[in-house]
Amino acid sequence: MSALSTAPTATLLTCLLALGIVPASAQTRTDADAIDRFVAAEMADQQIPGVAVAIVRGGAVMKARGYGYANVEHEVPVTRETIFQ
C-alpha cells in the first residue's frame, strides 16, 4: 500500500474526538499513552500504514506525532512534518 486512504484517516481522527480520547488536559503521560494505544489499534484494525495526528485545543497544539510509515517499501517513518499525497 503506497498511498494513505483519506477515508480511514478521517475515521481515525473523528474517532479520537468523538470517543473522548482527547482529554481536557492531554499533557499527562497517561493521556498520551491512551492516545498512542488508540491510534495504534485503529491503524491495525483499518490497515493504515502511517498517519500524522495533531490534537489542537484552543489554538494550542497539545500533541503532534507521526505513527507508522510514510513509505512502507523503504521504511520511511511518518513524522509531524510528513506531507501525504
Sequence and secondary structure as in RCSB ss.txt:
>XXXX:A:sequence
MSALSTAPTATLLTCLLALGIVPASAQTRTDADAIDRFVAAEMADQQIPGVAVAIVRGGAVMKARGYGYANVEHE
VPVTRETIFQ
>XXXX:A:secstr
  S  HHHHHHHHHHHHHTT S S TTSHHHHHHHHHHHHHHHHHHT  EEEEEEEETTEEEEEEEEEEEETTTT
EE  TT    
